[in-house]
Amino acid sequence: MSSTAQATRRVFPFTAIVGQEEMKLALLLNVIDPKIGGVMIMGDRGTGKSTTIRALADLLPEIEVVADDPFNSDPRDPELMSDAVRQQLEQQIEIPVVHKKVPMVDLPLGATEDRVCGTIDIEKALSEGVKAFEPGLLAKANRGILYVDEVNLLDDHLVDVLLDSAAGGWNTVEREGISIRHPARFVLVGSGNPEEGELRPQLLDRFGMHAEIHTVKEPALRVQIVEQRAEFDQNPQQFLEKYQPQQQELQQKLTQAQALLPSVNIDYDLRVNISEVCSELDVDGLRGDIVTNRAAKALAAFEGRTEVTVDDIRRVITLCLRHRLRKDPLETIDSGYKVEKAFNRVFGIEDTTEAAQSNGTAQMSGRR
């Protein structure tokens, strides 16, 4: 990460963000394994959702892309390159490669489907016989982060399109019998304020993780956050330099985790227990099981281990399942208590909250 790039962009450093550990963990795990399926962040206004997501994009190491390619094609992975680049490779044409920052695309609330997916110029295609394609935001987001603020206010059809692309890794545009496709694999991050309405359960279920964030209540922490922000605004360059060692350390940790991920193993008994928790909670489909397995592996890789532990599962299971429990659209999302209770029972761990409650009851009756 060059200092000139930092000086011009001046993005608040990820490692300087205080609190909101749940959101930060969910974002980091999705970066390590984008197949987790993105994260939905619900919380109060002014809790640093946008700041954290921009900070994450700025933190990520640069990626290799094919020069002048509108889809950020990977010069080595066929799944992340456009058909045109793949053809060039097959014909053994030399492909120019450059390094660039991981793209971070903000989806505006009023975006149309054409703006998101891209458009085909039919006239040009018919008259000149070429597929004239104007790439949209999905093309720009390939291999990066697509951030949708107030996703709960976005048209359901558009949310569907985004989720389809994020899951399949490809975007296909069809007009008048002409079809064009391009890679569109990105980490989808949606954020919203619960007061403005929830997403439909069918759409919510398709987000890999669901993080809940709340306004920091502790006065000392609030003061620390305010002071940090003032320090950053006053002298961004100095502030960035102060956090540079931590930024580089975390960046390195993420790169190592991505390389280690294919070697991470999760024991058969642990996989059975995860599925038992999902079954007990009556989670529809198998998405909950798959995402929990993936997230636990990503966490183990992040901590430099090749074996998933029970603690890894405990730390991710609420993020992966809390939004899959609702059957009634009017019901609020469980804060995680139900998930923790089922996890503790299946994994044979004493429920500390219940133990404390029963202990308190015993003491009360003893006093009587």
C-alpha positions as CSV (number, residue, x, y, z in Angstrom):
1,M,0.0,0.0,0.0
2,S,1.9,3.1,-1.1
3,S,1.8,6.2,1.0
4,T,0.8,8.3,-2.0
5,A,-2.3,6.2,-2.6
6,Q,-3.1,6.6,1.1
7,A,-2.5,10.4,1.0
8,T,-4.9,10.9,-1.9
9,R,-7.6,8.5,-0.7
10,R,-7.5,9.2,3.0
11,V,-9.7,6.3,4.1
12,F,-10.1,5.8,7.9
13,P,-7.9,2.7,8.7
14,F,-9.7,-0.5,9.5
15,T,-7.4,-1.4,12.5
16,A,-8.3,2.0,14.1
17,I,-12.1,1.2,14.3
18,V,-13.2,0.7,17.9
19,G,-15.8,-1.8,18.8
20,Q,-18.3,-3.4,16.3
21,E,-16.4,-6.7,16.5
22,E,-19.2,-8.7,15.1
23,M,-19.4,-6.7,11.9
24,K,-15.6,-6.6,11.5
25,L,-15.3,-10.4,11.9
26,A,-18.1,-11.1,9.4
27,L,-16.5,-8.8,6.8
28,L,-13.0,-10.3,7.3
29,L,-14.3,-13.9,7.0
30,N,-16.1,-13.0,3.7
31,V,-12.9,-11.6,2.3
32,I,-11.0,-14.8,3.2
33,D,-13.8,-16.9,1.6
34,P,-16.2,-14.9,-0.7
35,K,-18.3,-18.1,-1.1
36,I,-19.7,-17.5,2.4
37,G,-22.2,-15.3,0.5
38,G,-21.8,-11.8,1.8
39,V,-23.1,-10.1,4.9
40,M,-26.1,-8.1,5.9
41,I,-25.4,-5.5,8.6
42,M,-28.4,-4.1,10.5
43,G,-28.0,-1.4,13.0
44,D,-28.6,2.2,14.1
45,R,-27.7,5.2,12.0
46,G,-24.2,6.7,12.6
47,T,-22.6,3.4,13.9
48,G,-19.8,3.5,11.3
49,K,-21.2,0.9,8.8
50,S,-20.0,2.7,5.7
51,T,-16.7,3.8,7.3
52,T,-15.9,0.2,8.2
53,I,-16.7,-1.2,4.7
54,R,-14.6,1.5,2.9
55,A,-11.8,0.9,5.4
56,L,-11.9,-2.9,4.6
57,A,-11.7,-2.3,0.8
58,D,-8.7,0.1,1.4
59,L,-6.9,-2.5,3.6
60,L,-7.1,-5.3,1.1
61,P,-3.9,-6.2,-0.9
62,E,-3.8,-5.2,-4.5
63,I,-4.9,-7.7,-7.1
64,E,-3.5,-8.7,-10.5
65,V,-5.9,-7.8,-13.3
66,V,-5.8,-7.9,-17.1
67,A,-4.9,-4.4,-18.3
68,D,-7.8,-2.3,-19.8
69,D,-10.3,-5.1,-19.0
70,P,-13.7,-3.7,-17.9
71,F,-14.4,-6.8,-15.7
72,N,-11.1,-6.8,-13.6
73,S,-10.4,-10.3,-15.1
74,D,-8.0,-12.5,-13.3
75,P,-5.1,-13.4,-15.7
76,R,-4.9,-16.9,-14.2
77,D,-8.3,-18.1,-12.9
78,P,-10.7,-18.9,-15.7
79,E,-13.7,-18.5,-13.3
80,L,-12.8,-14.9,-12.8
81,M,-12.0,-13.9,-16.4
82,S,-14.2,-12.8,-19.2
83,D,-14.8,-15.0,-22.3
84,A,-12.7,-12.6,-24.4
85,V,-9.6,-13.0,-22.1
86,R,-10.1,-16.8,-22.0
87,Q,-10.1,-16.8,-25.8
88,Q,-6.9,-14.8,-25.9
89,L,-5.3,-17.3,-23.5
90,E,-6.4,-20.3,-25.7
91,Q,-4.9,-18.6,-28.7
92,Q,-1.7,-18.1,-26.6
93,I,-1.8,-14.3,-27.1
94,E,0.2,-12.5,-24.4
95,I,-2.0,-10.8,-21.9
96,P,-0.8,-7.5,-20.2
97,V,-1.2,-7.6,-16.5
98,V,-1.4,-4.7,-14.0
99,H,-1.9,-4.4,-10.2
100,K,-4.9,-2.4,-8.8
101,K,-6.7,-1.8,-5.6
102,V,-9.6,-4.1,-4.8
103,P,-12.7,-2.4,-6.3
104,M,-15.3,-1.1,-3.9
105,V,-18.6,-0.3,-5.6
106,D,-21.4,1.7,-3.9
107,L,-24.8,0.9,-5.3
108,P,-27.0,4.1,-5.4
109,L,-30.5,3.6,-4.1
110,G,-32.2,4.8,-7.3
111,A,-30.1,2.5,-9.5
112,T,-32.0,0.8,-12.5
113,E,-31.5,-2.8,-13.6
114,D,-29.6,-1.5,-16.7
115,R,-27.2,0.5,-14.5
116,V,-26.6,-2.6,-12.3
117,C,-26.3,-5.3,-15.0
118,G,-25.1,-3.3,-18.0
119,T,-26.8,-2.8,-21.4
120,I,-26.5,-4.0,-25.0
121,D,-26.6,-1.5,-27.8
122,I,-29.0,-3.3,-30.1
123,E,-28.6,-0.9,-33.0
124,K,-24.8,-1.3,-33.0
125,A,-25.1,-5.0,-32.6
126,L,-27.4,-5.3,-35.6
127,S,-25.7,-2.8,-37.9
128,E,-22.1,-3.6,-37.2
129,G,-22.5,-7.2,-36.2
130,V,-20.6,-6.7,-32.9
131,K,-21.8,-7.3,-29.4
132,A,-21.8,-3.7,-28.1
133,F,-22.0,-4.1,-24.4
134,E,-21.9,-1.2,-21.9
135,P,-20.8,-2.8,-18.6
136,G,-22.7,-2.0,-15.4
137,L,-21.9,-1.9,-11.7
138,L,-21.7,-5.7,-11.5
139,A,-18.8,-5.7,-14.0
140,K,-17.0,-3.1,-12.0
141,A,-17.5,-5.0,-8.7
142,N,-16.0,-8.3,-10.0
143,R,-13.3,-9.5,-7.5
144,G,-14.2,-6.7,-5.2
145,I,-16.9,-5.5,-2.7
146,L,-20.4,-4.4,-3.7
147,Y,-21.9,-2.2,-1.0
148,V,-25.6,-1.5,-0.8
149,D,-26.6,0.9,1.8
150,E,-30.3,0.8,2.9
151,V,-30.7,-2.6,1.1
152,N,-34.1,-3.0,2.7
153,L,-35.3,0.0,0.7
154,L,-34.1,-1.5,-2.6
155,D,-36.5,-3.0,-5.1
156,D,-36.8,-6.8,-4.3
157,H,-36.2,-7.7,-7.9
158,L,-32.8,-5.8,-7.9
159,V,-31.8,-7.5,-4.6
160,D,-32.6,-10.8,-6.3
161,V,-30.3,-9.9,-9.3
162,L,-27.5,-9.0,-6.9
163,L,-27.8,-12.2,-4.9
164,D,-28.0,-14.3,-8.0
165,S,-24.7,-12.8,-9.3
166,A,-23.0,-13.0,-6.0
167,A,-23.9,-16.7,-5.7
168,G,-23.3,-17.8,-9.3
169,G,-20.3,-15.6,-9.9
170,W,-21.6,-14.6,-13.4
171,N,-23.9,-11.9,-14.8
172,T,-25.8,-12.6,-18.0
173,V,-27.5,-9.8,-20.0
174,E,-30.0,-10.7,-22.7
175,R,-31.7,-8.3,-25.1
176,E,-33.5,-9.2,-28.4
177,G,-31.9,-12.6,-28.7
178,I,-28.4,-11.3,-28.0
179,S,-26.7,-12.6,-24.9
180,I,-23.6,-11.5,-23.1
181,R,-22.1,-12.8,-19.9
182,H,-19.2,-11.7,-17.7
183,P,-17.7,-12.8,-14.3
184,A,-19.3,-11.0,-11.3
185,R,-17.9,-12.5,-8.2
186,F,-17.9,-10.1,-5.3
187,V,-18.5,-9.8,-1.6
188,L,-22.0,-8.4,-1.3
189,V,-22.4,-6.2,1.8
190,G,-25.9,-4.9,2.5
191,S,-26.6,-2.5,5.4
192,G,-29.8,-1.1,6.8
193,N,-31.7,0.4,9.7
194,P,-34.3,-2.0,11.3
195,E,-36.6,1.0,11.8
196,E,-37.0,1.3,8.0
197,G,-38.3,-2.2,7.6
198,E,-36.8,-5.7,7.2
199,L,-35.9,-7.6,4.1
200,R,-38.2,-10.4,3.1
201,P,-37.1,-13.7,4.8
202,Q,-36.5,-15.3,1.4
203,L,-34.0,-12.6,0.5
204,L,-32.5,-12.4,3.9
205,D,-31.8,-16.1,3.9
206,R,-29.5,-15.7,0.9
207,F,-27.1,-13.5,2.7
208,G,-24.4,-15.7,4.1
209,M,-24.1,-13.8,7.4
210,H,-26.1,-11.3,9.4
211,A,-24.4,-8.9,11.8
212,E,-26.2,-6.7,14.3
213,I,-24.5,-3.5,15.4
214,H,-25.6,-1.1,18.1
215,T,-24.6,2.4,19.2
216,V,-21.7,2.1,21.7
217,K,-23.1,2.8,25.2
218,E,-19.9,3.0,27.3
219,P,-19.0,6.7,27.7
220,A,-15.2,6.1,27.7
221,L,-15.4,4.2,24.4
222,R,-17.6,6.9,22.9
223,V,-15.0,9.6,23.9
224,Q,-12.2,7.4,22.3
225,I,-14.2,7.1,19.0
226,V,-14.8,10.9,18.9
227,E,-11.2,11.7,19.7
228,Q,-9.9,9.3,17.0
229,R,-12.2,10.8,14.4
230,A,-11.0,14.3,15.3
231,E,-7.4,13.2,15.1
232,F,-7.9,11.7,11.7
233,D,-9.8,14.7,10.3
234,Q,-7.1,17.1,11.6
235,N,-4.1,15.3,10.1
236,P,-5.1,12.2,8.0
237,Q,-1.6,11.4,6.9
238,Q,-0.1,11.3,10.4
239,F,-3.0,9.2,11.6
240,L,-2.6,6.7,8.7
241,E,1.2,6.5,9.4
242,K,0.5,5.7,13.0
243,Y,-1.7,2.7,12.1
244,Q,0.4,1.6,9.1
245,P,2.2,-1.3,11.0
246,Q,-1.2,-2.8,12.2
247,Q,-2.7,-2.3,8.7
248,Q,0.2,-4.2,7.1
249,E,0.1,-7.0,9.7
250,L,-3.7,-7.5,9.2
251,Q,-3.2,-7.4,5.4
252,Q,-0.5,-10.1,5.6
253,K,-2.8,-12.2,7.9
254,L,-5.6,-12.1,5.3
255,T,-3.3,-13.1,2.5
256,Q,-1.9,-16.0,4.5
257,A,-5.5,-17.0,5.5
258,Q,-6.6,-17.1,1.9
259,A,-3.6,-19.3,1.0
260,L,-4.2,-21.6,4.0
261,L,-8.0,-22.0,3.6
262,P,-8.0,-25.0,1.1
263,S,-5.9,-27.0,3.7
264,V,-8.4,-26.4,6.6
265,N,-10.2,-29.4,7.8
266,I,-13.4,-29.7,9.9
267,D,-13.9,-33.0,11.7
268,Y,-16.9,-35.1,10.7
269,D,-18.4,-35.1,14.2
270,L,-18.3,-31.3,14.3
271,R,-20.1,-31.2,10.9
272,V,-22.8,-33.5,12.2
273,N,-23.2,-31.2,15.3
274,I,-23.6,-28.1,13.1
275,S,-26.3,-29.8,11.1
276,E,-28.0,-31.0,14.3
277,V,-28.1,-27.3,15.5
278,C,-29.6,-26.3,12.2
279,S,-32.2,-29.1,12.4
280,E,-33.1,-28.3,16.0
281,L,-33.6,-24.6,15.0
282,D,-35.8,-25.7,12.0
283,V,-33.6,-23.8,9.5
284,D,-35.0,-24.2,6.0
285,G,-32.7,-25.7,3.4
286,L,-29.0,-26.5,3.8
287,R,-27.6,-23.0,3.3
288,G,-27.2,-22.5,7.1
289,D,-25.1,-25.7,7.4
290,I,-22.9,-24.8,4.4
291,V,-22.3,-21.2,5.5
292,T,-21.5,-22.2,9.1
293,N,-18.9,-24.8,7.9
294,R,-17.3,-22.3,5.5
295,A,-17.2,-19.5,8.1
296,A,-15.7,-21.8,10.8
297,K,-13.0,-22.8,8.3
298,A,-12.3,-19.2,7.3
299,L,-11.9,-18.3,11.0
300,A,-9.5,-21.2,11.6
301,A,-7.4,-20.0,8.5
302,F,-7.5,-16.4,9.8
303,E,-5.9,-17.6,13.1
304,G,-3.3,-19.7,11.2
305,R,-4.8,-23.1,12.0
306,T,-5.7,-26.1,9.8
307,E,-8.2,-27.7,12.2
308,V,-11.6,-26.2,13.1
309,T,-12.3,-26.1,16.8
310,V,-15.6,-26.0,18.7
311,D,-14.8,-22.4,19.7
312,D,-14.5,-21.4,16.0
313,I,-18.0,-22.7,15.4
314,R,-19.3,-21.0,18.5
315,R,-17.9,-17.6,17.3
316,V,-19.5,-17.8,13.9
317,I,-22.7,-19.8,14.3
318,T,-24.9,-16.9,15.5
319,L,-23.8,-14.7,12.6
320,C,-24.6,-17.6,10.1
321,L,-28.0,-18.6,11.5
322,R,-29.8,-15.8,13.4
323,H,-31.5,-14.5,10.2
324,R,-32.7,-17.9,9.1
325,L,-35.0,-18.6,12.0
326,R,-37.9,-16.4,11.1
327,K,-41.0,-18.0,9.6
328,D,-43.3,-15.0,10.1
329,P,-42.2,-11.8,8.1
330,L,-43.5,-9.6,11.0
331,E,-41.3,-11.4,13.6
332,T,-38.1,-9.6,14.5
333,I,-34.7,-11.3,14.0
334,D,-33.6,-13.3,17.0
335,S,-30.7,-11.6,18.7
336,G,-28.8,-14.9,18.9
337,Y,-30.1,-16.3,22.2
338,K,-32.0,-19.2,20.5
339,V,-28.9,-20.1,18.4
340,E,-26.6,-20.0,21.4
341,K,-29.0,-22.2,23.4
342,A,-29.2,-24.8,20.7
343,F,-25.4,-24.7,20.1
344,N,-24.7,-25.2,23.9
345,R,-27.2,-28.2,24.1
346,V,-25.9,-30.0,20.9
347,F,-22.2,-29.4,21.7
348,G,-22.7,-30.3,25.4
349,I,-21.6,-26.9,26.8
350,E,-23.3,-25.5,29.9
351,D,-25.4,-22.5,29.1
352,T,-23.8,-19.7,31.2
353,T,-26.8,-17.4,30.9
354,E,-29.2,-20.1,32.1
355,A,-26.8,-21.2,34.8
356,A,-26.5,-17.6,36.1
357,Q,-30.3,-17.3,36.1
358,S,-30.9,-20.6,38.0
359,N,-28.1,-19.6,40.4
360,G,-29.8,-16.3,41.0
361,T,-33.1,-18.0,41.6
362,A,-31.5,-20.4,44.0
363,Q,-30.0,-17.5,46.0
364,M,-33.3,-15.7,46.1
365,S,-35.2,-18.8,47.4
366,G,-32.3,-19.3,49.9
367,R,-32.9,-15.8,51.3
368,R,-36.5,-16.5,51.7
